[in-house]
Amino acid sequence: MDHLDWHMARAALQWQAELGVRDAVGDVPIDRYDAPAQSPKPATAAATQAGATRDADLPAAAMAVAPAADPVAVAEAAAAAAEDLPALKRALQNFSHCDLRRGARNLVFGRGTAGVRVMILEDAPGRAEDMEGLPFAGPAGQLLDKMCAAIGLHWLEEVYTASVIPWRPPQDREASAAELAMMQPFLRRHITLAAPEVVICMGNISCQAILGKGGLSKLRGAWQEGFALPVLPMVHPQGLLRQPARKKQAWQDLLTLKAWLRKQSEGGTT
């Protein structure tokens, strides 16, 4: 074994590894039962006394453990400080208390111009939205475009779209109550800054966030009120792609929205 070249030595090591060898031994045997147990050295009296002296010199406030920040309170302060939509987006990007951001590719904030008549909210980003960083992306967005056009709304010019939860949850699960609570101040401020006349909630989570209740199947098509605005729950385009039979319900809801917009243009009330 004294004259092994590199390749032979490597092959020998690989052969031993395949046999299950995990530990190397030396040429001289060691009786490990006879080896003295090593215990950590006790701190010297001088070191102990020095540490106690340092602790005594510190004020009580410095030695106290700082309480964990309340994510909802932090969110409320950050949202209130945002004076426009770009500032609100930056506030969300800097909000570090929501773990959903760790697994998401992009922040999904909003798309459109503040001051348009209709704001459409979805629950949370899916794969396409996460990839593009925009709400209602992919096939669902294409269908939403057609839905809006069917009642005379230009999606990108007359509709503002946003996501209640701005980061895609793992495995597209529903947002937890804690996650929804910490996003609530941002959502409220988002709606205030977007300044729509009416809000469309497309999904259970958006209904819970705006109306404080879920059950989209029962809520859809009937006018509600949330954040001092008229709210109309509707089925998400993604749901229509999975269940085409529900397109009839969606068309009825779109006609309800169209009639409301026409009435408001003519000076009527809800």
C-alpha positions as CSV (number, residue, x, y, z in Angstrom):
1,M,0.0,0.0,0.0
2,D,3.1,2.3,0.2
3,H,3.3,2.6,-3.6
4,L,-0.4,3.4,-4.5
5,D,-0.8,6.1,-7.0
6,W,-3.6,8.7,-6.7
7,H,-6.1,6.7,-8.9
8,M,-5.5,3.4,-7.0
9,A,-5.9,5.2,-3.6
10,R,-9.1,6.8,-4.7
11,A,-10.5,3.5,-5.9
12,A,-9.6,1.9,-2.6
13,L,-11.3,4.6,-0.6
14,Q,-14.4,4.3,-2.8
15,W,-14.4,0.5,-2.3
16,Q,-14.2,1.0,1.5
17,A,-17.0,3.5,1.4
18,E,-19.3,1.1,-0.5
19,L,-18.6,-1.5,2.2
20,G,-19.9,0.8,4.8
21,V,-16.7,2.1,6.3
22,R,-17.3,5.5,8.0
23,D,-14.4,6.0,10.4
24,A,-10.7,5.9,9.9
25,V,-8.4,4.4,12.5
26,G,-4.7,4.9,13.2
27,D,-1.9,2.4,13.3
28,V,-1.9,2.3,17.1
29,P,-5.0,0.9,18.9
30,I,-6.7,3.1,21.4
31,D,-8.7,1.8,24.4
32,R,-11.4,4.4,24.5
33,Y,-12.9,3.0,27.7
34,D,-9.7,3.9,29.4
35,A,-9.6,7.5,28.1
36,P,-10.4,10.1,30.7
37,A,-13.7,11.9,30.2
38,Q,-13.3,15.5,29.3
39,S,-15.6,17.9,31.2
40,P,-15.9,21.7,30.5
41,K,-13.6,23.7,32.6
42,P,-15.4,25.6,35.4
43,A,-15.4,29.3,35.2
44,T,-12.8,30.8,37.5
45,A,-13.9,32.9,40.4
46,A,-12.4,36.0,38.9
47,A,-14.3,35.5,35.7
48,T,-17.6,34.9,37.6
49,Q,-17.0,38.0,39.7
50,A,-16.1,40.1,36.7
51,G,-19.3,39.0,34.9
52,A,-21.4,39.8,37.9
53,T,-19.8,43.2,38.2
54,R,-20.6,44.0,34.5
55,D,-24.2,43.0,34.9
56,A,-24.6,45.1,38.0
57,D,-23.3,48.1,36.1
58,L,-25.9,47.7,33.3
59,P,-29.2,49.6,33.7
60,A,-32.3,47.4,34.1
61,A,-33.7,48.6,30.8
62,A,-30.7,47.3,28.9
63,M,-30.9,43.9,30.6
64,A,-34.7,43.5,29.8
65,V,-35.6,41.5,26.7
66,A,-37.3,43.8,24.2
67,P,-40.9,42.7,23.4
68,A,-41.6,41.4,20.0
69,A,-43.1,44.0,17.6
70,D,-46.8,43.6,16.9
71,P,-47.0,43.0,13.1
72,V,-50.5,44.6,12.8
73,A,-49.3,47.7,14.6
74,V,-46.3,48.0,12.4
75,A,-48.5,47.5,9.3
76,E,-50.9,50.2,10.4
77,A,-48.0,52.7,10.9
78,A,-46.4,51.9,7.6
79,A,-49.6,52.0,5.7
80,A,-50.7,55.3,7.2
81,A,-47.4,56.9,6.3
82,A,-47.8,56.1,2.6
83,E,-49.1,59.2,0.7
84,D,-49.5,57.5,-2.7
85,L,-49.6,54.1,-4.3
86,P,-45.8,53.9,-5.1
87,A,-45.1,54.8,-1.5
88,L,-47.5,52.1,-0.3
89,K,-45.8,49.5,-2.6
90,R,-42.4,50.4,-1.0
91,A,-43.9,50.0,2.4
92,L,-45.1,46.5,1.6
93,Q,-41.7,45.7,0.1
94,N,-40.0,46.8,3.4
95,F,-42.5,44.9,5.6
96,S,-40.6,42.0,7.0
97,H,-43.2,40.5,9.4
98,C,-45.0,38.3,6.9
99,D,-43.3,35.0,6.2
100,L,-45.1,34.6,2.9
101,R,-42.6,36.9,1.2
102,R,-39.8,34.3,1.9
103,G,-41.2,31.8,-0.6
104,A,-42.6,34.1,-3.2
105,R,-40.8,35.3,-6.3
106,N,-42.4,38.7,-6.6
107,L,-44.6,41.2,-4.7
108,V,-47.9,41.3,-6.4
109,F,-49.2,44.8,-5.6
110,G,-51.6,46.3,-8.2
111,R,-52.2,47.3,-11.8
112,G,-54.0,50.3,-13.1
113,T,-54.4,54.0,-12.4
114,A,-55.8,55.6,-9.2
115,G,-59.1,57.2,-9.6
116,V,-60.8,54.7,-12.0
117,R,-64.3,53.7,-11.2
118,V,-63.9,49.9,-10.5
119,M,-61.4,48.1,-8.3
120,I,-61.2,44.3,-8.6
121,L,-59.6,42.3,-5.8
122,E,-58.4,38.8,-5.9
123,D,-57.5,36.6,-2.9
124,A,-53.8,35.9,-3.4
125,P,-51.4,35.5,-6.3
126,G,-51.1,32.2,-8.1
127,R,-48.2,30.9,-10.2
128,A,-48.7,33.2,-13.1
129,E,-49.2,36.3,-10.9
130,D,-46.1,35.3,-8.8
131,M,-44.0,35.0,-12.0
132,E,-45.1,38.3,-13.5
133,G,-45.5,40.3,-10.3
134,L,-49.0,41.4,-11.4
135,P,-52.5,40.5,-10.3
136,F,-54.8,38.6,-12.7
137,A,-52.0,37.3,-14.9
138,G,-52.1,34.4,-17.4
139,P,-55.3,32.8,-18.7
140,A,-57.3,34.2,-15.8
141,G,-56.3,37.7,-16.7
142,Q,-57.1,37.2,-20.3
143,L,-60.6,36.0,-19.3
144,L,-61.1,39.0,-17.0
145,D,-60.2,41.2,-19.9
146,K,-63.0,39.7,-22.0
147,M,-65.4,39.9,-19.1
148,C,-64.8,43.6,-18.6
149,A,-65.0,44.3,-22.3
150,A,-68.4,42.5,-22.5
151,I,-69.9,45.3,-20.3
152,G,-67.9,48.1,-21.9
153,L,-65.0,48.4,-19.5
154,H,-61.5,48.6,-20.7
155,W,-59.6,46.5,-18.2
156,L,-56.2,48.3,-18.2
157,E,-57.7,51.8,-18.5
158,E,-60.9,51.8,-16.5
159,V,-60.3,49.0,-13.9
160,Y,-57.7,48.9,-11.1
161,T,-56.8,45.3,-10.0
162,A,-55.0,44.3,-6.8
163,S,-54.4,41.3,-4.6
164,V,-55.5,41.2,-0.9
165,I,-52.4,39.0,-0.1
166,P,-49.5,40.4,-2.0
167,W,-47.3,37.2,-1.9
168,R,-48.1,33.8,-3.2
169,P,-48.8,31.4,-0.3
170,P,-47.0,28.0,-0.4
171,Q,-48.9,25.3,-2.4
172,D,-51.5,28.1,-3.0
173,R,-53.1,27.5,0.4
174,E,-55.5,30.1,1.9
175,A,-54.0,32.8,3.9
176,S,-54.2,32.4,7.7
177,A,-56.1,34.7,10.0
178,A,-52.8,36.2,11.2
179,E,-51.5,36.9,7.7
180,L,-54.8,38.4,6.7
181,A,-54.8,40.6,9.8
182,M,-51.4,42.1,9.1
183,M,-52.3,42.8,5.5
184,Q,-55.6,44.4,6.4
185,P,-54.1,47.9,7.1
186,F,-52.3,47.9,3.7
187,L,-55.4,46.8,1.9
188,R,-57.5,49.5,3.5
189,R,-54.9,52.1,2.6
190,H,-54.6,50.6,-0.9
191,I,-58.4,51.1,-1.5
192,T,-58.2,54.7,-0.1
193,L,-55.4,55.6,-2.4
194,A,-56.9,53.9,-5.5
195,A,-60.1,55.8,-4.8
196,P,-62.6,53.6,-6.7
197,E,-66.4,54.0,-6.8
198,V,-67.0,50.3,-6.3
199,V,-65.1,47.2,-5.2
200,I,-65.4,43.8,-6.8
201,C,-64.3,40.9,-4.5
202,M,-63.3,37.8,-6.4
203,G,-62.8,35.1,-3.8
204,N,-63.5,34.1,-0.2
205,I,-60.4,35.8,1.3
206,S,-61.2,39.1,-0.4
207,C,-64.7,38.9,1.0
208,Q,-63.4,38.2,4.5
209,A,-61.0,41.1,4.2
210,I,-63.5,43.6,3.0
211,L,-66.8,42.3,4.4
212,G,-65.7,40.4,7.4
213,K,-67.4,37.2,6.2
214,G,-66.9,34.5,3.6
215,G,-69.0,32.1,1.6
216,L,-68.7,33.4,-1.9
217,S,-71.3,31.0,-3.3
218,K,-73.9,32.7,-1.1
219,L,-72.5,36.3,-1.3
220,R,-72.0,36.6,-5.1
221,G,-74.3,38.7,-7.1
222,A,-75.7,40.6,-4.1
223,W,-74.5,44.2,-3.2
224,Q,-72.7,44.5,0.1
225,E,-70.9,47.4,1.8
226,G,-67.3,47.4,3.0
227,F,-64.8,50.2,3.8
228,A,-67.7,52.7,3.2
229,L,-67.9,51.5,-0.5
230,P,-70.4,49.4,-2.4
231,V,-69.0,45.9,-2.8
232,L,-70.1,43.2,-5.3
233,P,-68.7,39.6,-4.7
234,M,-68.0,37.6,-7.9
235,V,-66.4,34.4,-8.9
236,H,-62.7,34.6,-9.9
237,P,-61.9,34.0,-13.6
238,Q,-59.7,31.1,-12.5
239,G,-62.8,29.5,-11.0
240,L,-64.7,30.0,-14.2
241,L,-61.9,28.2,-16.1
242,R,-62.2,25.3,-13.8
243,Q,-66.0,25.3,-13.8
244,P,-67.3,26.7,-17.1
245,A,-70.9,26.1,-16.0
246,R,-70.5,29.1,-13.6
247,K,-70.0,31.5,-16.5
248,K,-73.8,32.1,-16.5
249,Q,-73.6,33.3,-12.9
250,A,-70.6,35.5,-13.8
251,W,-72.5,37.1,-16.7
252,Q,-75.5,37.9,-14.4
253,D,-73.0,39.5,-11.9
254,L,-71.4,41.5,-14.7
255,L,-74.8,42.8,-15.8
256,T,-75.5,43.8,-12.2
257,L,-72.3,45.8,-12.2
258,K,-73.0,47.4,-15.6
259,A,-76.5,48.5,-14.4
260,W,-75.0,50.0,-11.2
261,L,-72.3,51.9,-13.2
262,R,-74.9,53.2,-15.6
263,K,-77.2,54.3,-12.8
264,Q,-74.3,56.2,-11.1
265,S,-73.4,57.9,-14.4
266,E,-77.0,59.1,-14.6
267,G,-76.9,60.5,-11.1
268,G,-78.7,57.7,-9.3
269,T,-77.9,56.1,-6.0
270,T,-77.3,52.5,-5.0
